[in-house]
Amino acid sequence: QVQLVESGGGLVQPGGSLRLSCAGSRIIFRIYAISWYRQAPGKERELVAAVTTGGSTNYADSVKGRFTISRDNAKNTVYLQMNSLKPEDTAVYYCNVGSGWGKGTLVTVSS
């Protein structure tokens, strides 16, 4: 069973930054692409960003230029650097590998 643990969420003012982390097992991080999703209140879960084992990335249009996904295979960790945060970025952020999901970390962007 895939075990993923997210961290780094919190309350931040508009325009601020946060870095989320997702830790998992070495096997997972060596052979799978890893994605970040988010789910805002009353909305469906949506893909935010993904990174392949080779380091190729893709982003939702709404976060391009503001968010950066990266992976550190040596630390079995994937990061989501979020800059220029907006209130509409408020959501629970989830790490995903295949059918495995973490429990999520809450990001609240508010003044």
Z-matrix of the N, CA and C atoms (Angstrom, degrees):
N
C 1 1.452
C 2 1.525 1 109.39
N 3 1.337 2 114.24 1 133.79
C 4 1.456 3 119.48 2 179.82
C 5 1.517 4 110.06 3 -71.09
N 6 1.329 5 116.18 4 131.17
C 7 1.458 6 120.63 5 175.54
C 8 1.511 7 108.89 6 -119.91
N 9 1.310 8 115.07 7 120.84
C 10 1.454 9 122.15 8 -178.95
C 11 1.522 10 108.68 9 -128.18
N 12 1.317 11 117.12 10 138.08
C 13 1.458 12 121.56 11 -178.96
C 14 1.522 13 108.95 12 -128.87
N 15 1.339 14 114.64 13 116.68
C 16 1.460 15 120.07 14 178.04
C 17 1.527 16 110.05 15 -92.85
N 18 1.331 17 115.37 16 153.73
C 19 1.458 18 121.13 17 174.84
C 20 1.526 19 108.30 18 -155.73
N 21 1.328 20 115.25 19 167.03
C 22 1.458 21 120.25 20 173.76
C 23 1.517 22 115.15 21 105.86
N 24 1.319 23 117.88 22 -3.71
C 25 1.448 24 119.56 23 178.44
C 26 1.518 25 111.90 24 -71.64
N 27 1.337 26 115.38 25 171.55
C 28 1.450 27 119.51 26 179.31
C 29 1.509 28 111.36 27 163.59
N 30 1.316 29 114.57 28 -168.69
C 31 1.470 30 121.89 29 179.22
C 32 1.524 31 108.54 30 -99.29
N 33 1.332 32 115.57 31 130.95
C 34 1.451 33 120.05 32 -179.72
C 35 1.520 34 108.36 33 -142.12
N 36 1.303 35 116.87 34 150.43
C 37 1.459 36 121.38 35 178.87
C 38 1.526 37 110.39 36 -79.25
N 39 1.307 38 117.23 37 154.57
C 40 1.477 39 119.44 38 175.48
C 41 1.525 40 110.72 39 -54.54
N 42 1.329 41 114.79 40 137.51
C 43 1.455 42 120.48 41 -175.90
C 44 1.511 43 114.31 42 90.55
N 45 1.323 44 116.38 43 -10.54
C 46 1.454 45 120.57 44 -178.64
C 47 1.516 46 113.38 45 -82.55
N 48 1.336 47 114.95 46 -175.05
C 49 1.461 48 121.37 47 -176.47
C 50 1.526 49 110.67 48 -132.84
N 51 1.320 50 114.78 49 152.62
C 52 1.456 51 123.13 50 171.61
C 53 1.521 52 108.27 51 -144.58
N 54 1.312 53 115.51 52 153.42
C 55 1.460 54 120.04 53 172.48
C 56 1.517 55 108.78 54 -123.22
N 57 1.310 56 115.13 55 119.46
C 58 1.461 57 121.23 56 176.37
C 59 1.519 58 109.87 57 -92.99
N 60 1.322 59 115.20 58 148.51
C 61 1.462 60 121.45 59 177.40
C 62 1.521 61 109.14 60 -125.67
N 63 1.326 62 114.99 61 147.72
C 64 1.462 63 121.44 62 175.70
C 65 1.520 64 106.97 63 -133.26
N 66 1.308 65 116.47 64 116.81
C 67 1.462 66 121.78 65 -178.92
C 68 1.519 67 110.06 66 -106.57
N 69 1.332 68 115.94 67 139.78
C 70 1.456 69 120.78 68 179.17
C 71 1.508 70 110.77 69 -149.31
N 72 1.311 71 115.66 70 -169.44
C 73 1.460 72 119.32 71 -177.76
C 74 1.527 73 110.61 72 -80.67
N 75 1.337 74 114.75 73 159.74
C 76 1.467 75 119.87 74 -177.20
C 77 1.521 76 111.41 75 -62.72
N 78 1.308 77 116.63 76 -39.74
C 79 1.466 78 119.93 77 -178.70
C 80 1.525 79 110.18 78 -60.10
N 81 1.320 80 115.82 79 -45.11
C 82 1.473 81 120.34 80 -178.83
C 83 1.515 82 110.65 81 -59.56
N 84 1.290 83 115.79 82 -45.70
C 85 1.452 84 118.40 83 -173.29
C 86 1.522 85 112.82 84 -76.17
N 87 1.310 86 116.72 85 -16.11
C 88 1.455 87 118.43 86 179.15
C 89 1.531 88 113.19 87 -85.18
N 90 1.353 89 117.02 88 -27.39
C 91 1.461 90 117.55 89 -169.41
C 92 1.523 91 115.31 90 -122.51
N 93 1.335 92 118.37 91 -3.21
C 94 1.458 93 119.07 92 -176.66
C 95 1.525 94 112.06 93 -123.47
N 96 1.327 95 114.34 94 150.18
C 97 1.459 96 119.58 95 165.86
C 98 1.530 97 107.82 96 -71.73
N 99 1.313 98 115.93 97 152.20
C 100 1.459 99 120.96 98 -177.06
C 101 1.519 100 108.78 99 -129.63
N 102 1.315 101 115.47 100 138.99
C 103 1.463 102 120.62 101 -175.36
C 104 1.515 103 111.29 102 -127.34
N 105 1.308 104 114.89 103 155.56
C 106 1.465 105 122.93 104 168.45
C 107 1.524 106 107.27 105 -112.04
N 108 1.318 107 115.85 106 131.70
C 109 1.454 108 123.63 107 173.10
C 110 1.523 109 107.87 108 -119.36
N 111 1.317 110 115.24 109 165.04
C 112 1.457 111 119.50 110 172.96
C 113 1.528 112 109.83 111 -143.22
N 114 1.315 113 113.74 112 154.09
C 115 1.457 114 119.89 113 177.57
C 116 1.514 115 108.97 114 -137.50
N 117 1.316 116 114.92 115 115.14
C 118 1.456 117 121.18 116 177.51
C 119 1.522 118 109.22 117 -88.41
N 120 1.327 119 118.12 118 158.31
C 121 1.464 120 120.95 119 179.86
C 122 1.517 121 111.44 120 -55.37
N 123 1.333 122 116.01 121 128.40
C 124 1.450 123 120.78 122 177.49
C 125 1.508 124 115.63 123 77.22
N 126 1.326 125 116.59 124 5.87
C 127 1.474 126 120.08 125 -178.07
C 128 1.520 127 110.51 126 -122.90
N 129 1.333 128 115.07 127 163.59
C 130 1.451 129 119.89 128 178.10
C 131 1.528 130 110.36 129 -78.72
N 132 1.324 131 114.68 130 157.34
C 133 1.452 132 119.65 131 176.46
C 134 1.533 133 108.74 132 -68.16
N 135 1.331 134 115.93 133 137.04
C 136 1.450 135 120.30 134 -178.07
C 137 1.525 136 111.00 135 -131.35
N 138 1.335 137 114.05 136 149.92
C 139 1.463 138 119.90 137 177.21
C 140 1.521 139 109.72 138 -73.10
N 141 1.328 140 115.55 139 132.39
C 142 1.460 141 121.21 140 178.00
C 143 1.529 142 110.51 141 -102.32
N 144 1.332 143 115.74 142 -49.98
C 145 1.459 144 119.71 143 -176.65
C 146 1.525 145 109.11 144 -161.21
N 147 1.333 146 115.79 145 155.44
C 148 1.454 147 120.69 146 178.56
C 149 1.522 148 109.43 147 -144.96
N 150 1.330 149 115.56 148 151.80
C 151 1.460 150 121.12 149 177.72
C 152 1.521 151 108.74 150 -137.20
N 153 1.337 152 116.24 151 132.70
C 154 1.459 153 120.78 152 179.89
C 155 1.525 154 110.47 153 -84.20
N 156 1.325 155 116.30 154 174.71
C 157 1.459 156 119.97 155 177.60
C 158 1.523 157 110.68 156 -63.99
N 159 1.326 158 116.38 157 -27.61
C 160 1.459 159 120.42 158 179.23
C 161 1.510 160 114.11 159 -85.17
N 162 1.339 161 116.33 160 -4.73
C 163 1.454 162 119.74 161 177.35
C 164 1.518 163 114.94 162 97.54
N 165 1.328 164 117.69 163 0.29
C 166 1.466 165 119.18 164 176.05
C 167 1.524 166 109.69 165 -69.64
N 168 1.319 167 115.67 166 143.46
C 169 1.457 168 119.64 167 -175.26
C 170 1.536 169 111.23 168 -127.77
N 171 1.307 170 114.93 169 156.32
C 172 1.459 171 120.45 170 168.70
C 173 1.524 172 108.80 171 -145.58
N 174 1.330 173 114.82 172 153.51
C 175 1.462 174 121.56 173 -172.63
C 176 1.519 175 111.25 174 -135.79
N 177 1.334 176 114.72 175 151.79
C 178 1.448 177 119.76 176 168.83
C 179 1.526 178 108.52 177 -65.97
N 180 1.326 179 116.51 178 146.23
C 181 1.461 180 119.95 179 -179.27
C 182 1.526 181 111.82 180 -56.74
N 183 1.315 182 116.23 181 -33.04
C 184 1.464 183 120.90 182 -174.78
C 185 1.525 184 112.75 183 -69.51
N 186 1.332 185 117.96 184 -16.29
C 187 1.469 186 119.76 185 -177.41
C 188 1.523 187 112.78 186 -118.58
N 189 1.320 188 118.26 187 -3.67
C 190 1.464 189 120.89 188 -179.36
C 191 1.523 190 110.62 189 -57.84
N 192 1.323 191 114.82 190 134.27
C 193 1.460 192 120.01 191 -179.37
C 194 1.517 193 113.97 192 86.14
N 195 1.325 194 116.83 193 -11.51
C 196 1.465 195 120.28 194 180.00
C 197 1.529 196 112.65 195 -116.16
N 198 1.319 197 116.65 196 -34.74
C 199 1.463 198 121.77 197 -177.82
C 200 1.525 199 109.70 198 -108.22
N 201 1.324 200 114.86 199 148.36
C 202 1.460 201 120.92 200 175.84
C 203 1.513 202 109.54 201 -135.48
N 204 1.332 203 116.08 202 125.67
C 205 1.459 204 120.86 203 176.00
C 206 1.519 205 108.31 204 -100.85
N 207 1.326 206 115.63 205 140.88
C 208 1.460 207 119.98 206 178.49
C 209 1.518 208 108.57 207 -149.53
N 210 1.338 209 115.29 208 159.92
C 211 1.457 210 119.02 209 179.59
C 212 1.510 211 109.70 210 -131.13
N 213 1.312 212 114.95 211 143.68
C 214 1.454 213 122.53 212 175.06
C 215 1.520 214 106.49 213 -120.97
N 216 1.315 215 115.97 214 95.46
C 217 1.472 216 119.55 215 -175.67
C 218 1.529 217 112.32 216 -64.48
N 219 1.312 218 116.76 217 -29.84
C 220 1.464 219 119.85 218 179.36
C 221 1.527 220 111.52 219 -65.72
N 222 1.330 221 115.63 220 -30.20
C 223 1.469 222 120.28 221 -179.94
C 224 1.523 223 111.99 222 -102.50
N 225 1.352 224 116.52 223 2.89
C 226 1.467 225 120.63 224 -179.06
C 227 1.519 226 111.25 225 53.05
N 228 1.298 227 116.25 226 44.52
C 229 1.460 228 121.48 227 -174.30
C 230 1.523 229 110.36 228 -138.01
N 231 1.319 230 114.30 229 141.51
C 232 1.461 231 121.71 230 171.93
C 233 1.524 232 107.86 231 -116.96
N 234 1.313 233 115.79 232 141.40
C 235 1.455 234 121.11 233 -177.14
C 236 1.531 235 110.24 234 -117.54
N 237 1.321 236 114.41 235 153.26
C 238 1.456 237 120.50 236 170.28
C 239 1.527 238 106.53 237 -130.58
N 240 1.311 239 115.55 238 103.71
C 241 1.459 240 120.91 239 176.44
C 242 1.519 241 107.85 240 -84.97
N 243 1.306 242 115.99 241 123.15
C 244 1.458 243 121.68 242 -176.47
C 245 1.530 244 109.16 243 -118.80
N 246 1.310 245 115.88 244 116.29
C 247 1.467 246 122.07 245 179.45
C 248 1.517 247 110.30 246 -116.44
N 249 1.303 248 115.65 247 164.35
C 250 1.470 249 121.87 248 178.43
C 251 1.524 250 111.12 249 49.43
N 252 1.311 251 115.25 250 48.17
C 253 1.467 252 120.23 251 -175.10
C 254 1.523 253 111.67 252 -65.16
N 255 1.331 254 113.99 253 146.24
C 256 1.465 255 121.78 254 -178.97
C 257 1.529 256 108.74 255 -122.08
N 258 1.317 257 117.17 256 156.60
C 259 1.475 258 118.98 257 177.97
C 260 1.534 259 112.53 258 -54.45
N 261 1.309 260 117.61 259 -31.93
C 262 1.460 261 120.00 260 -179.87
C 263 1.526 262 113.18 261 -73.26
N 264 1.316 263 117.69 262 -5.66
C 265 1.462 264 121.04 263 172.90
C 266 1.525 265 111.73 264 -82.75
N 267 1.316 266 116.99 265 -7.15
C 268 1.463 267 120.66 266 178.95
C 269 1.518 268 110.29 267 -60.65
N 270 1.329 269 115.83 268 125.16
C 271 1.458 270 121.34 269 -176.52
C 272 1.517 271 109.17 270 -178.75
N 273 1.310 272 115.08 271 169.35
C 274 1.456 273 120.54 272 166.30
C 275 1.528 274 106.76 273 -89.35
N 276 1.315 275 116.12 274 128.10
C 277 1.459 276 122.40 275 -177.21
C 278 1.525 277 108.95 276 -103.29
N 279 1.335 278 115.26 277 131.15
C 280 1.449 279 122.07 278 -175.83
C 281 1.526 280 110.25 279 -120.53
N 282 1.309 281 114.80 280 142.76
C 283 1.457 282 122.37 281 171.89
C 284 1.534 283 107.93 282 -94.04
N 285 1.331 284 116.15 283 140.32
C 286 1.468 285 120.23 284 -176.33
C 287 1.521 286 111.06 285 -137.51
N 288 1.333 287 114.77 286 134.38
C 289 1.458 288 122.65 287 171.15
C 290 1.518 289 107.05 288 -134.46
N 291 1.319 290 117.83 289 113.39
C 292 1.464 291 120.81 290 -178.42
C 293 1.520 292 110.34 291 57.33
N 294 1.336 293 116.69 292 -121.06
C 295 1.463 294 120.91 293 179.19
C 296 1.521 295 112.35 294 -95.10
N 297 1.319 296 117.12 295 4.00
C 298 1.452 297 121.56 296 -178.22
C 299 1.512 298 113.46 297 -94.40
N 300 1.324 299 115.68 298 139.86
C 301 1.461 300 122.14 299 -178.65
C 302 1.524 301 109.73 300 -132.61
N 303 1.353 302 114.49 301 144.93
C 304 1.451 303 118.38 302 169.40
C 305 1.521 304 109.37 303 -81.05
N 306 1.339 305 115.59 304 -179.58
C 307 1.466 306 120.16 305 -179.04
C 308 1.508 307 112.49 306 -84.63
N 309 1.314 308 116.92 307 -11.77
C 310 1.450 309 121.00 308 176.05
C 311 1.515 310 113.59 309 94.74
N 312 1.320 311 114.56 310 157.89
C 313 1.461 312 122.01 311 175.28
C 314 1.526 313 107.91 312 -136.27
N 315 1.326 314 115.46 313 134.19
C 316 1.458 315 120.98 314 -173.18
C 317 1.524 316 110.97 315 -84.80
N 318 1.312 317 115.41 316 129.76
C 319 1.463 318 122.62 317 173.24
C 320 1.531 319 107.67 318 -115.93
N 321 1.320 320 115.20 319 123.88
C 322 1.461 321 120.72 320 178.50
C 323 1.514 322 108.73 321 -121.73
N 324 1.317 323 116.00 322 122.14
C 325 1.460 324 121.48 323 179.61
C 326 1.535 325 107.62 324 -110.82
N 327 1.312 326 115.10 325 109.15
C 328 1.453 327 119.47 326 -174.74
C 329 1.520 328 109.93 327 -158.59
N 330 1.322 329 115.05 328 149.23
C 331 1.456 330 119.74 329 175.75
C 332 1.534 331 109.90 330 -95.24
